[in-house]
Amino acid sequence: MPKGSPELTNARKEEIISACKTLYKDMSFKDITIMKIADYTTFSRASIYNYFETKEEIFLAILQKEYELWVDDLTKTIDENEAMTKDDVARSLASSLEKRRLLLKLMSMNHYDLEENSREERLCEFKVAYGSSLRAVDNLLKKFCTEMDDLAREEFIYSFFPFIYGIYPYTVVTDKQRKAMEQADVGFVEYPIYKLAYTCARKLLGA
């Protein structure tokens, strides 16, 4: 590939994103640095700045890809089904989110910082993917919940989306958090992503 070609640019971006995802599996957001990300790539820390100005921009790119994958799942459901009950729609939404654990983690843990510390053009690219997810859910409801009018669909979306932003902390608990809740007699019950998302979607749909 010629130096500076779109192919090389995309390949290096993907390598940086992949390195960051690898680190995020075992490290906290605050402990990950551009230098550490560079250690997992084939080029230098200085080279990373040619593609991303901050680590938040790298994480925002990860979040954007997660939204795009979620939209792909929802679109596939719409295209491959002629009819679905409200319960089917709730199950489909829950199943699609169950596969997007990284999306939910970034939503809950780091979303504000990612947007606040990214350039406007990067943020705009991300918002395109976010907007696509809103439209995908709306299209799902339009096709399979035909009795819902524009306002009902809007109310569902702006109830369901804020809800899913908080799913991750209720499904992933550290040993330290668990011990603290036991000592505080909180009576915490750990639910899987699917069950929480399904229950919420089902109730909002009146299924």
C-alpha positions in Angstrom: 0.0 0.0 0.0 1.3 3.5 -0.9 2.2 5.7 2.0 -0.7 7.9 3.0 -3.3 5.9 1.0 -6.8 5.6 2.3 -6.2 1.9 2.7 -3.1 2.4 4.9 -5.0 5.1 6.9 -7.9 2.7 7.6 -5.6 -0.2 8.4 -3.7 1.9 10.9 -6.9 3.2 12.5 -8.2 -0.4 12.8 -4.9 -1.5 14.4 -5.0 1.3 16.9 -8.7 0.6 17.7 -8.0 -3.1 18.1 -5.0 -2.4 20.4 -7.2 -0.2 22.6 -9.9 -2.8 22.8 -7.4 -5.4 23.9 -6.2 -3.2 26.7 -9.7 -2.3 27.8 -10.4 -5.9 28.5 -8.1 -5.9 31.5 -7.4 -2.3 32.2 -9.5 0.7 33.4 -10.1 3.6 31.1 -8.0 6.0 33.2 -5.0 3.6 33.1 -4.9 3.3 29.4 -2.6 5.8 27.7 -1.5 6.5 24.1 1.9 5.1 24.9 0.4 1.8 26.2 -1.8 1.6 23.1 1.3 2.2 20.9 3.0 -0.8 22.6 0.3 -3.0 21.0 0.7 -1.6 17.5 3.4 -1.8 14.9 4.2 1.9 15.0 5.2 4.6 17.4 3.1 6.7 19.8 3.9 9.8 17.7 2.3 8.1 14.7 -1.0 7.5 16.5 -1.4 11.3 16.8 -1.7 11.4 13.0 -5.0 9.5 13.3 -6.4 10.3 16.8 -5.6 13.4 18.9 -6.6 11.9 22.2 -7.3 8.4 23.7 -10.9 9.5 24.0 -11.1 9.8 20.2 -9.9 6.2 20.0 -12.5 5.0 22.5 -15.2 7.1 20.6 -14.2 5.2 17.4 -14.7 1.9 19.3 -18.1 3.1 20.5 -19.1 4.2 17.0 -18.3 0.7 15.6 -20.3 -0.9 18.4 -23.3 1.3 17.4 -22.8 0.3 13.8 -22.8 -3.4 14.7 -26.0 -2.9 16.7 -27.7 -1.2 13.8 -26.7 -4.1 11.6 -28.3 -6.5 13.9 -31.5 -4.5 14.1 -31.7 -4.0 10.4 -31.2 -7.7 9.8 -34.1 -8.4 12.1 -36.3 -6.0 10.2 -35.3 -7.4 6.9 -35.7 -11.1 7.8 -39.1 -11.0 9.5 -42.5 -10.3 8.1 -44.3 -10.1 11.4 -43.4 -10.1 15.1 -45.3 -9.8 18.3 -44.5 -7.1 20.9 -42.8 -9.9 22.9 -40.8 -10.9 19.9 -39.6 -7.3 19.5 -38.7 -7.1 23.1 -36.7 -10.3 22.8 -35.0 -9.2 19.7 -33.9 -5.9 21.3 -32.6 -7.8 24.3 -30.8 -10.3 22.2 -29.1 -7.6 20.1 -27.9 -5.8 23.2 -26.7 -9.0 24.9 -24.1 -9.2 22.0 -23.0 -5.6 22.6 -21.4 -5.8 26.1 -18.7 -3.4 25.0 -21.2 -0.9 23.8 -23.0 -1.0 27.1 -19.8 -0.7 29.1 -18.6 2.4 27.2 -22.1 3.9 27.5 -22.3 3.5 31.2 -18.6 4.1 32.2 -17.0 6.6 29.9 -19.5 8.2 27.5 -19.3 11.7 28.7 -15.5 11.9 28.8 -15.3 10.5 25.2 -17.5 13.1 23.8 -16.1 16.0 25.9 -12.5 15.2 24.8 -12.9 14.5 21.1 -12.8 17.0 18.2 -16.1 18.1 16.7 -15.5 16.3 13.5 -14.9 13.0 15.3 -17.9 13.6 17.5 -20.0 14.3 14.3 -18.9 10.9 12.8 -19.9 9.2 16.0 -23.3 10.9 16.1 -24.1 9.6 12.7 -23.8 6.1 14.1 -25.8 7.0 17.2 -28.5 8.6 15.0 -28.7 5.4 12.9 -29.4 3.4 16.1 -32.3 5.6 17.0 -33.7 5.2 13.5 -33.2 1.5 13.5 -35.2 1.0 16.7 -37.9 3.4 15.3 -38.0 1.3 12.1 -38.3 -1.9 14.1 -41.3 -0.4 15.9 -42.8 1.0 12.7 -42.8 -2.4 11.1 -43.8 -4.7 13.9 -45.8 -2.5 16.3 -48.0 -0.8 13.8 -50.5 0.5 16.4 -47.9 2.8 17.8 -48.0 6.3 16.5 -45.1 8.8 16.2 -45.4 10.0 19.8 -45.6 6.4 21.2 -42.5 5.4 19.3 -40.7 8.5 20.4 -41.7 7.9 24.1 -40.4 4.3 23.8 -37.0 5.4 22.3 -36.4 8.1 24.9 -37.3 5.8 27.7 -35.4 2.7 26.4 -32.2 4.5 25.4 -31.6 6.2 28.8 -32.3 2.8 30.4 -29.7 0.9 28.4 -27.1 3.6 29.3 -27.3 2.2 32.8 -27.5 -1.5 32.2 -23.8 -2.4 32.4 -23.2 -1.7 36.2 -26.1 -3.9 37.0 -24.8 -6.8 35.1 -21.0 -6.7 35.9 -20.0 -6.4 39.5 -16.5 -6.5 41.0 -15.6 -8.6 44.0 -15.0 -5.3 45.9 -18.5 -4.0 45.0 -20.1 -7.3 45.9 -18.5 -7.4 49.3 -19.4 -3.8 50.0 -23.1 -4.4 49.1 -23.2 -7.5 51.3 -21.8 -5.5 54.2 -24.2 -2.7 53.5 -27.1 -5.2 53.4 -28.1 -3.9 50.0 -29.5 -7.3 48.8 -28.1 -6.9 45.3 -29.4 -9.3 42.7 -27.2 -9.7 39.6 -29.2 -9.9 36.3 -27.9 -10.8 32.8 -28.1 -8.1 30.1 -30.7 -10.0 28.2 -33.2 -10.2 31.1 -32.9 -6.6 32.0 -33.3 -5.3 28.5 -36.1 -7.8 27.7 -38.0 -6.9 30.8 -37.7 -3.1 30.2 -38.6 -3.3 26.5 -41.5 -5.6 27.2 -43.0 -3.3 29.8 -42.5 -0.2 27.6 -44.3 -2.0 24.8 -47.1 -3.2 27.0 -46.5 -6.8 25.9 
